Amino acid sequence: MVVLLDSLSKWWARHALNGRAQHVWGPVWFRLTYNSGISFSLNRSGPVATVLVALVILVAVMVVALRATAGLATVGFGLLLGGGVANEVDRLVRMPHQVTDFVAVGWFPVFNVADAAVTVGLVILVVAMMRGSTLVQR
């Protein structure tokens, strides 16, 4: 679901926001940008390395997620994987290899639906750990 929503929202952004920003509400704007790196534009000079590192991380998270316990852990890992896969698909399909970002909130770096899913997924996993939940089956 995350991959589908992210892909549709990025398609919309590339077509509706090309060359212009759109004010949404308060500090929230839709502004089209592209990121050739990873989160917060890290490693912008090496798209091939970025793709490879992201794939390795996705595989590692998937191996752990396959052993996730039912409940918050599965939701957290699902969002984390969905967002990671969505950004990786965008990075591989776009030429040059870049991720489409379009949600701008104040001073925070511009992001997309996949980035939000990754963030919410991580927050859910941290909350689950703080509550004493076991994230993976032994």
Buried (B, 14 or more C-beta within 10 A) or exposed (E): EBBEBBBEBBEEBBEEBEEEEEEEEEEEBBBBBBBBBBBEBEBEEEBEEBBEEBBEEBEEBBEBBEEBBEEBBBBBBBBBBBBBBBBBBBBEEBEEBBBBBBBBEEEEBBBBBBBBBBBBBBEBBEEBBEEEBEBEEE
